[in-house]
Structure formats: structure tokens, C-alpha cells
Amino acid sequence: MELDILLIREVVHALKRQGLMLATAESCTGGWVAQVITSVAGSSEWFERGFVAYTNLAKREMLGVSTTTLSRYGAVSEQCARAMAEGALTHSHAQVALAITGIAGPSGGTPEKPVGTVCFAWAVKKRDTLSRKHVFTGDRETVRRQAVITALQGLLEYLNA
């Protein structure tokens, strides 16, 4: 599945049109969303910063995800994704944030959260944070690629709502 340059440009256009700066909080995608957003020239107009918070400690320290959230729901949960997105807003100068946390594989899955489980959240200051969970199929690269696309599509939907 190729990353669609038209999708990336639509996201960039929506951010520019609304005068918004984006922050990303990524775990399983390792900064891939930040990379594709900043691949478009002039990205300092719409991209403020990216957090790669791979461990629970990083999620707590960089994004303020509570120990309670992590112990009660786990790092791969909509609750954690929402806390990551909200933390990205709190710890940046951005007005919109997206978060991704998941299990890309090939190991790490459980019966409740199989490999391919990825949780997303999108947050804008003074709006309700939206979150979703998807279970993708495929190898590690495929799961991560699908997560990036889903995050961008979700951001575009959120901005255009």
C-alpha cells in the first residue's frame, strides 16, 4: 500500500487553510507521520513538532500519560492514544495533534490485542478528542504503513468536520 501524496497534500492544505500547526505523538510508527508531513516543502508553516514515545516511560515523561492510564488500559488503548494526543498539545505550541500507539509485530500481541492492533487519537484545543482502534493485517511494515495512512485520513476527517 503506497502512501498517497494526494492525501498528504490534502492534509497540508487543510492545516494551512485553517492556520493550524500540527504536533504528532507516535509510538509504533516511529515518527513516520512526521516524516511524510515534513516531506512537503514549507512544512514549518504547518508542522510544529513530533514526539516519538516508544516506551511507557517516554509516554509518561514526554507526553504526560498517567501511570494509571498505562496500568489500567495499557499502552495500546484508545485511552492512551487520547492522552498522547492531548499531551502533544500540552507540550507543544500546536493547535492540533494526532497520536498513534500499537502493536506492529511480529510479536507482542495477545488474544485481546493481537498483532496489528493500533489505536489513534486526534485532538484540537477546545474540541473533544476523537479516538479509534483498528486491527490491521500484514507484516510489520504493512501494519505501520496502514497506521500512517489511517492517521492522516482521520486527521483530514477531523479537520473537515
ZABA-602838 format. One line per 2 residues: for each residue x, y, z of C-alpha. Coordinates in nm, 2 decimals, padded with zeros to 4 digits. Example, Ala and Ser with C-alpha at 12.3 -4.5 7.8 and 13.67 -1.06 7.14 Angstrom:
BEGIN
01.23,-00.45,00.78 | 01.37,-00.11,00.71 $
//
This chain:
BEGIN
00.00,00.00,00.00 | 00.16,00.32,-00.12 $
00.14,00.64,00.08 | -00.08,00.87,-00.13 $
00.08,01.20,-00.19 | -00.26,01.35,-00.27 $
-00.37,01.25,00.09 | -00.06,01.42,00.23 $
-00.13,01.73,00.03 | -00.49,01.74,00.13 $
-00.39,01.72,00.50 | -00.13,02.00,00.44 $
-00.39,02.21,00.26 | -00.65,02.17,00.55 $
-00.39,02.27,00.81 | -00.28,02.57,00.61 $
-00.63,02.68,00.53 | -00.73,02.67,00.90 $
-00.40,02.82,01.01 | -00.32,02.53,01.23 $
00.01,02.38,01.34 | 00.03,02.00,01.39 $
00.21,01.80,01.66 | 00.25,01.43,01.63 $
00.28,01.17,01.91 | 00.39,00.84,01.76 $
00.48,00.51,01.91 | 00.47,00.21,01.67 $
00.51,00.43,01.36 | 00.84,00.57,01.50 $
00.79,00.92,01.35 | 00.67,00.81,01.01 $
00.38,01.06,01.01 | 00.61,01.34,01.10 $
00.84,01.23,00.81 | 00.57,01.23,00.55 $
00.42,01.56,00.66 | 00.76,01.73,00.65 $
00.84,01.58,00.31 | 00.63,01.86,00.16 $
00.83,02.19,00.12 | 00.74,02.47,00.35 $
00.63,02.23,00.63 | 00.74,02.47,00.90 $
00.41,02.65,00.82 | 00.20,02.36,00.95 $
00.42,02.12,01.14 | 00.53,02.23,01.49 $
00.69,01.91,01.63 | 00.68,01.54,01.66 $
00.72,01.31,01.97 | 00.84,00.96,01.93 $
00.74,00.80,02.25 | 00.81,00.43,02.21 $
00.83,00.32,02.57 | 00.58,00.37,02.86 $
00.84,00.59,03.03 | 00.87,00.81,02.73 $
00.49,00.84,02.71 | 00.48,00.95,03.07 $
00.78,01.18,03.06 | 00.73,01.35,02.72 $
00.35,01.34,02.69 | 00.23,01.32,03.05 $
00.04,00.99,03.00 | -00.05,00.88,03.35 $
00.08,00.57,03.51 | -00.29,00.49,03.59 $
-00.39,00.50,03.22 | -00.10,00.28,03.13 $
-00.16,00.02,03.40 | -00.54,00.02,03.37 $
-00.57,00.03,02.99 | -00.23,-00.04,02.85 $
-00.01,00.15,02.61 | -00.21,00.01,02.32 $
-00.55,00.16,02.40 | -00.77,00.44,02.29 $
-00.73,00.59,02.64 | -00.35,00.60,02.60 $
-00.38,00.74,02.24 | -00.61,01.02,02.37 $
-00.37,01.10,02.65 | -00.08,01.11,02.40 $
-00.26,01.34,02.16 | -00.37,01.57,02.44 $
-00.01,01.56,02.59 | 00.13,01.66,02.25 $
-00.09,01.97,02.26 | 00.01,02.05,02.61 $
00.38,02.00,02.54 | 00.39,02.20,02.22 $
00.27,02.52,02.05 | 00.05,02.33,01.81 $
-00.33,02.36,01.79 | -00.39,02.01,01.66 $
-00.23,01.68,01.74 | -00.25,01.32,01.63 $
-00.13,01.01,01.82 | -00.06,00.65,01.72 $
00.01,00.36,01.95 | 00.00,00.00,01.86 $
00.15,-00.35,01.81 | 00.32,-00.37,01.47 $
00.46,-00.72,01.53 | 00.58,-00.97,01.45 $
00.55,-01.04,01.82 | 00.39,-00.86,02.12 $
00.02,-00.94,02.05 | -00.22,-01.10,02.29 $
-00.57,-01.26,02.24 | -00.72,-00.92,02.35 $
-00.48,-00.71,02.15 | -00.34,-00.91,01.85 $
-00.05,-00.80,01.64 | -00.19,-00.53,01.41 $
-00.39,-00.36,01.68 | -00.34,00.02,01.65 $
-00.51,00.30,01.84 | -00.53,00.65,01.71 $
-00.64,00.99,01.86 | -00.69,01.33,01.71 $
-00.71,01.64,01.94 | -00.77,02.01,01.88 $
-00.77,02.27,02.15 | -01.12,02.33,02.28 $
-01.27,02.04,02.10 | -01.34,01.68,02.21 $
-01.06,01.44,02.14 | -01.16,01.17,01.89 $
-01.01,00.81,01.91 | -01.04,00.49,01.71 $
-00.90,00.14,01.72 | -00.81,-00.07,01.41 $
-00.68,-00.42,01.37 | -00.46,-00.43,01.06 $
-00.33,-00.74,00.88 | 00.01,-00.80,00.73 $
00.37,-00.78,00.83 | 00.53,-00.51,01.04 $
00.59,-00.28,00.75 | 00.23,-00.32,00.62 $
00.08,-00.25,00.97 | 00.29,00.06,01.01 $
00.21,00.19,00.67 | -00.16,00.13,00.72 $
-00.14,00.31,01.05 | 00.02,00.62,00.89 $
-00.25,00.64,00.62 | -00.53,00.59,00.88 $
-00.38,00.86,01.10 | -00.37,01.11,00.81 $
-00.72,01.02,00.68 | -00.85,01.06,01.04 $
-00.68,01.39,01.08 | -00.83,01.51,00.75 $
-01.18,01.40,00.86 | -01.13,01.56,01.20 $
-01.02,01.89,01.04 | -01.30,01.90,00.79 $
-01.58,01.81,01.04 $
//
